Amino acid sequence: SQHLNFSYGEYRISLPKVDKDSNATTAIFLPPFRDTAEFYLGEQLIWQTAPIAHSRDSMMPRFRYRPSYHELPNSLFDGDELPLTVKIASSGGLQMPEIFYGTPEQVKPYYQFQYWSQIGLHIVMQWLTPLVTLFYLLLWWFRCNNTEYLFFALGFACWAMSNMTFTVSSLPISQQTYWMTTVTVQPFLTLFMMLFLHRWYQLRRPSVELIVSVATMVLAASSFALYEYEPTKLWWRFNESVLRGYVALSSVYIGYVLVTQALFNRSKSALLLATAGMIGVISGVLDSLDGMQLLEMHFPLSAHANLLIFLTLCVLLIYRYA
């Protein structure tokens, strides 16, 4: 059903007959989804994810983009087929996930695959991000003329705050801090990546940098102001259209720089960076279109693309200095 631009899914599952006197369990698995899930047995709430606080100033534990695996003891059931109701709240255009249920031996392989292919990568990047940022800051500090490392470090930190939403959402922060952290830093991500490429390829385009810098500051300030003024409709429309549209356009310019440098320089490093960068640009544009509800995707792609970009930069650094 549709309500206030949010999509809600309600599923009813007829669980098979079980022996309630045994210690066995029935496993339920939902692939990654955006917000909350609740399991009802009849009218009784038997399990739910962390709830979302209704006040934007209070704490907001969330359950974003994580696979949900839970084992229900068979003692809950009376041996007959009972309807289990699963209610899922999903913001934006994300598709409702497929539900797996059965014995733990049947369901756990699906859970392990989804966890390590999606969330496992985020966990690796969660611990890798501060190390990567510190590494490039040290490169910038000891090579003071190479400011591309400073901008790459700042861009990498912005990427972590804007894309690793499930990590940021688990922090003890308010809802307002959560939204401002994950949304407002997105224009800064593309700004720092553009500055990085200009210095990496030694492109002198001060007018472009000035325009993009001013536009980024204006959009960030507008996002803060609109969220304080009217966070439910006005700010949401601004975020889903203007802010994400600006990020998408900036990504197109970054892709243009990567492709033109690969064509004109004809070097292996430029071609390698262009290939990895274009995968990142396409992933970012698809994620932005998904946030604007123009696509229906099951999971964001940027985490995988940015890991590829990071590994590519490591290779290029070895090629440059070793």
N, C-alpha and C positions, 0 to 999 in steps of 0.2 A: 504494500500500500504506500501511497505517497502522502506526505504531510510536511508542509513548511520547508520544501526543498530538501528534505531528508528522506531516504528510502529505508523502510523497515521490512524485514522478512520474518514470517512466522511459519515454522515447519511443524508438521505432526508426523511422528514416527510410531508405528506399531511394533513395539519390541517383541521378540519371540518369547515363547514360554520358557521360564527358567525354574530351577530348583532353588527355592528361597531358603531351604535349610542348609545349603552348602555355603562354603566361604568364597565361592566364585564371584566374579564381577562381570558387568557388561560395560564395554568400552565405547565411548563416544568421541569422535574426532572431527573438528572443524578446521580446515586449512586457514591460513592467515586472513583476517578480516579487520575492519578498522576500529570498531568501538567496543560494544558490549554484547554479551550473550547471556541468556537466562534459560535454565532448564526447569520445566514444570512437569510434575507427575499429577495429572488431574488439575486441581487448583493449588497444589502444594509446591512452593518453590524449593527445589532440592539442590541447586547449584547455580552460581552466577559469577561472572567476572567482576573485576574491581569496578565499582560504580563511578560514574562521572558526576562531579559536584555541580549543582545547579547554579551556584553563585560563582561569578568569574573571579572573585577575590579570595575564595577559599581554596583549600588544597584540592587537587584534581588527579587522583590516581586513575590511570587509564590502562587499556589493554589493547594497544594498537599494533596491528600487523604481526601478531603472534599466533601461531597455531594453538588451538585449544584442545587439549586431550584430557579426558576425565574418565575415571572408572567408577561406575555406580554399583554399590553392593547389591547383590540379588535379594538381600533381605528386605529391600525397599518394596519389592513386588510380591504379589500374592499368588504367583504361579500362573496367572492368566495373562493374555496379551493386553497390555495397557498402553494407551496413547501417551507418548512423551512429546511435549510441546517445547520447541526450541525457538526462542525469540532473539533475533539478531538486529542490532541497530548499526547501520552502516552509513556514514556521511558521504555525500557526493555520489559519484556514478559507479562506485565499486560494485562488481557483480556479487550476488549472494553466493557463498561458497557451497561446495558439495559436502554433504555430511556422510561420514563413514561410521558404522556401528556394528558391533558383534563382540566376539571374544577378544581379550587383549592380544592373543597371538595373531588374530586376523587383522587387527587395526594398527598395532604398533609399527609395522613396516611402513605404512603410509605416513605416520607421524614422524618417524625418524628421517625419512626422505625429505619431507617438507621442512623439518626443523633445520637440518644441516645444510640444505640447499638454499634456504632463505635466511632464517634467523641466525644460523651459525656464522654466515658471512658477516652479518651486522655485528655479532659479538667480536669477531676477529678485528673488524674495522674500529670498533669501540676502543679496544686496547691499542690498536696501531695508530690511531689518529694523533694522540699527544706525542708519540715518538716521531712520527713523520713531521709534525709541525715543528718540534724542537730541532730536528735534524736540519730542516731547511732554514730555520732561523739562525742556526749556528753557521751554515754555509754563507748566509747573508752577512753575518757579523764578521767572519774572517775574510770575506771577499766583499769589501764595502762597496765596490763599484757594481756588483752584480745584484741589482735590486729585484731581478726577476724571482729570486729565491724568497725574498720577503713577501712578494705578492702571492706566490704559490702557497706559502705557509698560511697566509691570511685566508686565501680562497679555500684551502683544504679545511681549515677550522670552520668557515662558514658552511661548507658542504656538510660537515658532520652535524652542525646544529640544525640545518634545514631538512636534511634527508633522514637522519637517524631519529625519527620522531618517537619510536617506541622506547629508545634510550632516554631521550629528554623527558618524555612523559612519565617515566618512573622516578624522576627526581622529586624531592619535596618542594615543589614550587606551585605557585598559584596558577589558575587557568589563564589569567592575563599574561603572566610571564611566559607560560608555555606558548601561547599564540604568537606573542611578539618575538620570541626566540626563533621559532620554526618558520615563521612567515616573513618577517621584516628583513632577515638576513639574506633572503634569496636574491634581491637585486645586488647586494654587496658581493655575493658569490660570483655573478657574471662580471661585475666590475673588476674584481681582483684577477679573474682569469683573463680578461681582456688586457689589463696592464701587464700581466705576466707574459702573454704572447708578444706584445709590442716590444718588450725588453729582451725576450728570448731571441726574437728575429731582428732586433735592432731597428724597429719601425718607428719613425718620428711622426706621430700624428697627435700633436698637442690639442688641436681643436676637437677631435673626436673624444679624446680622454676628458677634456673639460666638459663637453656636453653630457657624456655618460655619467661623469661624477656628479654634476649638478642634478641631473635627472634622478640618480640613485638617492641622493640626499633628500630631494623633494618627495619622492615616493615613500621613503622610510618615515619622514616626518608626517606625511599625510596619513600613513597607516596608523601611526600612534594616535594622531588627533581623531581620526574617524572611529577608532576603537573606543576611545574615551567618550566620544559624542553619541554614537549609536552602533553598538557592536553586533546587533542581530541581523539587520537587513543591509544598511548602507555600507558598513565596513565589509560585510561578507561579499557583497557584489563588487566592491572595489578590489578586494583580494582576488576573487575568482576571475575577474575580467582584466582590470588595469594592471595589477601587480604581476599576475602570472603571464599576461600578454607581453609585458615589458621584458620579463625573463626569457620568454620564448624568442622575442625579436633580438635580444642581446645574444642568445645562443646561436641564432642564424648568422650574426656578424662574426662570432667566434669561429663558426664553421667555415665562413668565407675566408677568413685569414688563414686557417689551417690548409684549406684546399689550394688557395693561390700560392702559398709558400711551398707546398709540395710540388706544384706544377712548375714554378719558376726556379726554385733552388735545385730541384732534381737530386737531392741528397737522400741517403737512406734514413737519416735521423728525421728529416722533415716529413718523409713519407710515413715513417712509423708513427710519429706524433700525430699526423693528420688522420691516420686510420683509427688510432685509439681515441683521438679527440672527437671525430665524427660519430663514433659509436656512443660516446658520452653525450654529444649534442642531441642526437636522435633520441636517446633514452630520456634526456631531460625534457625535450619537446613533448614526447609521448606522455610523460608523467604530468606535465603542465596541462595538456589537453584532457587528461583523465581528471585532474583537479577541477577543470572547467566543465566537467560532465559532458564532454564531447566524445569521449571514448569510454569503454568499459574494460578495465583491466583488473586482474586479480591481485597484483602486487607491483610495487614500484620497481623500476629497472635501474635507477641511478646508482644504487649501491654496487652492483656488479660492474657497471661501466666505469665508475670512479676508481675501483680497485684496479681495473685494467690500465687506466691513465697513470695511476701511481706507479705501477710496475714498469710502465713504459718510461716514465721519467727516471726511474732508477737505472734502467738500461742506458738511457741517453747520458746520464751523469757519468757512468762508468766509461762510456765511449768518449766523453769530452775530456775527462781528467786522467784516466788510467791508460 
